[in-house]
């Protein structure tokens, strides 16, 4: 029987997770041991003995489970746990891949947590399986910077030598102002802030560009062009076409990057908690707005509704 079929058939067995809710000191160790029964161990080509690989799995699984309060632990979907555990073994002995391993650990934690398990999509595993530590670091960097409702994306200094730390541009299209739909100014062009940042990775500009291209092909980031005006030190997101040829300098175009909505949802579930900033996104059902608040928020800061997600 293949490893994948074994995982799909045996991982959800009720007995495997029986003691997830038992408040005993033995529970965590037994759960890790049980999960290990359904992991293939091709240790010969991984440079580890069978015992070494098994211990690394135990450490990985136990670390994820330790982050979950006992009353919130639930069995993960085999569609998530199976491919996740099957792939993570290739990261254990590579210190450079630690950021990616930590993202898999956070996903496993959320896949075993009552409040978040339904949000962990199997496609997240397959997206992460196609990247390396470089792309993992870039995703974490873009996610950490995306902490402002006016955030428009990032420009990397390694790709563009610009003196500014922040580039301010107006949004491409007028955006609605909630609560003013019946008034004259129901939509406005909002000013977006594009950060000029260092990636702080020991890679060349070509390697950075290659990794960003990989993320774009995987629908994890999207790129956009920023045009600089000829006669003033300002920028625009408008297209550099015939209409704007006299306005924009063709030799001063910048490329910005921002997470896709799919990647943003994924990163909320696989970004290690210690790396997250003090504010977290919440959706207010009443306002139909996503707002950033402290983690322990109990109501919407705008309408005071407690109907938040």
C-alpha positions as CSV (number, residue, x, y, z in Angstrom):
1,X,0.0,0.0,0.0
2,X,1.4,3.4,-0.9
3,X,2.2,6.0,1.8
4,X,-0.4,8.4,0.5
5,X,-3.2,5.8,0.5
6,X,-2.1,4.6,4.0
7,X,-2.3,8.2,5.3
8,X,-5.7,8.8,3.7
9,X,-7.2,5.6,5.1
10,X,-5.6,5.4,8.5
11,X,-4.8,8.9,9.8
12,X,-8.5,9.8,10.6
13,X,-9.1,6.6,12.6
14,X,-10.8,7.6,15.8
15,X,-8.4,5.8,18.1
16,X,-5.5,7.8,16.8
17,X,-6.9,11.0,18.4
18,X,-8.8,9.6,21.3
19,X,-6.4,11.0,23.9
20,X,-6.3,14.5,22.3
21,X,-8.9,15.6,24.9
22,X,-7.5,13.6,27.8
23,X,-5.7,16.0,30.3
24,X,-2.9,13.6,31.0
25,X,0.9,14.0,30.7
26,X,1.1,11.0,28.5
27,X,-1.4,12.3,25.9
28,X,1.0,14.5,23.9
29,X,3.6,11.8,23.6
30,X,1.2,9.1,22.6
31,X,-0.5,11.4,20.0
32,X,2.9,12.1,18.4
33,X,3.8,8.4,18.4
34,X,0.5,7.5,16.8
35,X,0.8,10.0,14.0
36,X,4.3,8.7,13.3
37,X,2.9,5.3,12.4
38,X,1.5,6.8,9.2
39,X,4.7,8.6,8.1
40,X,7.0,6.9,5.6
41,X,10.7,7.0,6.7
42,X,13.0,6.9,3.6
43,X,15.9,7.7,5.9
44,X,18.6,6.2,3.7
45,X,18.7,9.1,1.2
46,X,17.9,11.8,3.8
47,X,21.3,11.3,5.5
48,X,19.6,10.1,8.8
49,X,19.1,6.9,10.5
50,X,15.5,5.7,11.0
51,X,15.7,6.6,14.7
52,X,17.0,10.1,14.0
53,X,14.3,10.8,11.5
54,X,11.6,9.5,13.8
55,X,12.9,11.8,16.6
56,X,12.8,14.8,14.3
57,X,9.2,13.9,13.4
58,X,8.3,13.7,17.1
59,X,9.9,17.0,17.8
60,X,8.1,18.6,14.9
61,X,4.7,17.2,15.8
62,X,5.0,17.8,19.5
63,X,6.1,21.4,19.0
64,X,2.9,22.0,16.9
65,X,0.6,20.3,19.4
66,X,2.1,22.1,22.4
67,X,0.9,25.5,21.0
68,X,-2.8,24.4,21.2
69,X,-4.8,24.5,24.4
70,X,-6.0,21.0,25.3
71,X,-9.7,21.9,25.1
72,X,-9.2,23.1,21.5
73,X,-7.3,20.2,20.1
74,X,-9.0,18.2,17.3
75,X,-7.9,15.7,14.7
76,X,-6.6,17.3,11.4
77,X,-8.0,16.5,8.0
78,X,-5.9,13.8,6.4
79,X,-5.9,15.9,3.2
80,X,-3.8,18.4,5.1
81,X,-1.9,16.3,7.6
82,X,-0.9,13.6,5.0
83,X,0.9,15.7,2.4
84,X,2.3,18.0,5.1
85,X,4.0,15.3,7.0
86,X,5.1,13.6,3.9
87,X,7.0,16.7,2.7
88,X,8.4,18.3,5.8
89,X,11.0,15.5,6.3
90,X,13.0,17.0,3.4
91,X,13.4,20.2,5.5
92,X,14.6,18.7,8.8
93,X,18.4,18.6,8.0
94,X,18.6,21.9,6.2
95,X,19.0,24.9,8.5
96,X,18.4,27.3,5.6
97,X,14.9,25.8,5.2
98,X,14.0,26.6,8.9
99,X,11.6,29.4,8.0
100,X,9.7,27.1,5.7
101,X,9.6,24.3,8.3
102,X,8.2,26.8,10.8
103,X,5.4,27.7,8.4
104,X,4.5,24.0,8.0
105,X,4.5,23.7,11.8
106,X,2.1,26.6,12.1
107,X,-0.2,25.1,9.5
108,X,-0.2,21.8,11.4
109,X,-1.0,23.6,14.6
110,X,-4.0,25.4,13.0
111,X,-5.1,22.2,11.3
112,X,-5.4,20.6,14.7
113,X,-7.1,23.6,16.4
114,X,-10.9,23.7,16.7
115,X,-11.2,27.4,15.8
116,X,-9.0,27.4,12.7
117,X,-9.0,23.8,11.2
118,X,-11.7,24.5,8.7
119,X,-9.7,27.5,7.3
120,X,-6.6,25.4,6.5
121,X,-7.0,24.4,2.8
122,X,-5.1,21.4,1.3
123,X,-4.0,23.8,-1.5
124,X,-1.9,25.7,1.1
125,X,0.3,22.6,1.5
126,X,0.9,22.2,-2.2
127,X,1.7,25.9,-2.5
128,X,4.4,25.7,0.2
129,X,5.8,22.5,-1.2
130,X,6.8,24.4,-4.4
131,X,8.9,27.1,-2.6
132,X,12.2,27.3,-0.8
133,X,13.5,29.3,2.2
134,X,14.0,32.4,0.0
135,X,10.3,32.5,-1.1
136,X,9.2,31.7,2.4
137,X,11.2,34.7,3.8
138,X,9.7,37.0,1.1
139,X,6.2,35.9,1.9
140,X,6.8,36.5,5.6
141,X,8.2,39.9,4.8
142,X,5.3,41.0,2.6
143,X,2.8,39.7,5.2
144,X,4.4,41.6,8.1
145,X,4.5,44.9,6.1
146,X,0.8,44.5,5.2
147,X,-0.5,45.9,8.4
148,X,-2.2,49.1,7.2
149,X,-5.5,49.6,5.4
150,X,-3.6,52.1,3.1
151,X,-0.8,49.7,2.4
152,X,-0.3,49.4,-1.4
153,X,2.6,47.0,-1.6
154,X,6.4,47.0,-1.5
155,X,9.3,47.9,-3.7
156,X,12.6,46.1,-3.1
157,X,15.7,48.3,-2.8
158,X,17.8,45.5,-4.3
159,X,15.8,45.9,-7.6
160,X,15.4,49.7,-7.6
161,X,17.8,52.2,-6.3
162,X,15.4,54.9,-5.0
163,X,16.0,57.3,-2.1
164,X,12.4,57.3,-0.8
165,X,11.4,55.0,2.1
166,X,7.7,55.3,1.2
167,X,6.1,56.1,-2.2
168,X,2.6,57.6,-2.0
169,X,0.3,57.0,-4.9
170,X,-3.5,57.3,-5.5
171,X,-5.5,54.1,-6.0
172,X,-6.2,53.0,-9.6
173,X,-9.9,53.4,-9.2
174,X,-12.3,55.3,-6.9
175,X,-13.1,53.2,-3.8
176,X,-16.4,53.3,-1.9
177,X,-16.7,55.1,1.4
178,X,-18.9,52.9,3.6
179,X,-21.9,54.8,5.1
180,X,-22.0,57.5,2.4
181,X,-23.5,55.6,-0.5
182,X,-26.4,58.0,-0.9
183,X,-24.3,61.2,-0.8
184,X,-22.4,63.0,-3.6
185,X,-18.9,61.8,-2.5
186,X,-19.6,58.1,-2.1
187,X,-16.3,57.1,-3.7
188,X,-12.9,58.6,-3.6
189,X,-9.3,57.9,-4.9
190,X,-7.5,56.8,-1.7
191,X,-3.8,57.4,-1.2
192,X,-1.8,54.2,-1.0
193,X,1.6,53.8,0.8
194,X,4.1,51.7,-1.0
195,X,7.1,50.8,1.2
196,X,10.7,50.7,-0.2
197,X,12.3,47.8,1.8
198,X,15.4,45.7,2.2
199,X,14.9,42.0,1.8
200,X,18.0,41.4,4.1
201,X,18.7,38.1,2.3
202,X,22.1,37.0,1.1
203,X,21.0,36.7,-2.5
204,X,21.6,38.6,-5.7
205,X,19.1,40.9,-7.5
206,X,18.7,38.2,-10.1
207,X,17.9,35.6,-7.5
208,X,15.4,37.9,-5.8
209,X,13.7,38.6,-9.2
210,X,13.6,34.8,-9.9
211,X,12.0,34.1,-6.5
212,X,9.4,36.8,-7.0
213,X,8.6,35.4,-10.4
214,X,8.1,32.0,-8.8
215,X,5.7,33.5,-6.2
216,X,3.8,35.3,-9.0
217,X,3.4,32.1,-11.0
218,X,2.1,30.3,-7.9
219,X,-0.5,33.1,-7.4
220,X,1.1,34.1,-4.1
221,X,2.2,37.6,-5.1
222,X,1.1,40.0,-7.8
223,X,3.3,42.7,-9.3
224,X,2.4,46.2,-10.5
225,X,4.1,49.1,-12.3
226,X,4.7,52.5,-10.7
227,X,5.4,55.4,-13.1
228,X,7.4,58.5,-12.1
229,X,6.3,61.9,-13.4
230,X,8.8,63.6,-15.6
231,X,8.6,67.0,-14.0
232,X,8.0,66.3,-10.4
233,X,9.1,63.8,-7.7
234,X,5.8,62.0,-7.6
235,X,4.6,58.6,-8.7
236,X,1.4,57.2,-10.3
237,X,-0.2,53.7,-10.8
238,X,-1.7,54.9,-14.1
239,X,-0.7,53.0,-17.2
240,X,2.2,54.4,-19.2
241,X,0.3,54.6,-22.6
242,X,0.1,57.2,-25.3
243,X,-2.2,59.4,-23.2
244,X,0.4,59.7,-20.5
245,X,3.6,59.5,-22.6
246,X,4.4,63.2,-22.0
247,X,3.7,62.9,-18.3
248,X,5.8,59.8,-17.3
249,X,9.5,59.0,-17.5
250,X,9.9,55.6,-19.2
251,X,13.3,55.1,-17.7
252,X,12.0,55.5,-14.1
253,X,9.4,52.8,-13.9
254,X,9.4,50.8,-10.6
255,X,7.9,47.3,-10.0
256,X,6.0,46.8,-6.8
257,X,4.8,43.5,-5.2
258,X,1.9,42.7,-2.9
259,X,0.4,39.4,-1.6
260,X,-2.6,38.1,-3.4
261,X,-5.8,37.6,-1.3
262,X,-5.2,33.8,-1.5
263,X,-1.6,34.2,-0.1
264,X,-2.8,36.6,2.6
265,X,-5.3,34.1,3.9
266,X,-2.7,31.4,3.8
267,X,-0.1,33.5,5.7
268,X,-2.6,34.2,8.4
269,X,-2.5,30.5,9.2
270,X,1.2,29.7,8.6
271,X,3.0,32.8,9.9
272,X,4.6,31.9,13.2
273,X,2.8,33.7,16.1
274,X,6.1,35.2,17.5
275,X,6.7,36.9,14.1
276,X,3.3,38.5,13.8
277,X,2.8,42.1,14.9
278,X,0.6,43.1,17.7
279,X,-2.5,43.7,15.5
280,X,-4.6,41.1,13.7
281,X,-7.2,41.4,11.0
282,X,-10.9,40.9,12.0
283,X,-14.0,41.0,9.8
284,X,-16.9,43.0,11.2
285,X,-20.1,41.4,10.0
286,X,-22.1,44.6,10.6
287,X,-19.7,47.0,8.8
288,X,-18.6,44.4,6.3
289,X,-15.1,45.7,6.8
290,X,-11.8,44.1,7.7
291,X,-10.1,46.0,10.4
292,X,-6.8,45.6,12.3
293,X,-7.2,45.3,16.1
294,X,-5.4,43.9,19.1
295,X,-5.6,40.2,19.3
296,X,-7.9,40.1,22.3
297,X,-10.4,42.5,20.7
298,X,-14.1,41.8,21.6
299,X,-15.9,44.3,19.4
300,X,-15.6,46.4,16.2
301,X,-13.8,49.7,16.9
302,X,-16.1,51.5,14.5
303,X,-19.6,50.3,15.2
304,X,-18.9,48.5,18.5
305,X,-20.6,45.4,17.2
306,X,-19.5,42.1,18.8
307,X,-20.3,40.2,15.7
308,X,-16.7,39.9,14.5
309,X,-14.8,37.1,13.0
